[in-house]
Amino acid sequence: MPPSQPGAGELARDIRHLLALAGLPECVPGNPAGGYHISAYSDRVKVSWSTESGFYDQAGTIGLSHPQHPMTRLDRTVISVMERALADVLYAAGFTVLLRPGIPNADPEKERDPEVIVAAGPDFKAWAVLRRPGKSARRSRTATMCISQQSGR
């Protein structure tokens, strides 16, 4: 890892910041709602998605005996689509994103889910909001009026 690149902790912080700006929820332990997960490993970060815990559990249970059940397929499809969307958002923001394909297998011990791995952060964080210590961020009058008109206020 080049010395200019952040470690996994800083990379995870930047990913959380960006995904919050995008309006995506982080899955929090104890909260049944779905969302993205971040797992940091030395200099890389794995980003994944989960559906609402009750739905995920039910789809997984049904999938053990009926892998093609519509609920199981929907759960897998939602996770796959959302993980691809996460990768696209991260890539658009300048992160180096690796898509590791999954390995389908009838034997669960040999099966592997696809993974979204973030290897590096962007050199320029166009999405970062610059704030000076002690000063709150201000929007210009024009930007505020534009946002108000779009939201109908």
Summary of the structure (lengths in Angstrom):
residues: 153
radius of gyration: 19.0
end to end distance: 48.2
largest distance: 60.1
contacts: 365
relative contact order: 0.13
helix: 40%
strand: 18%
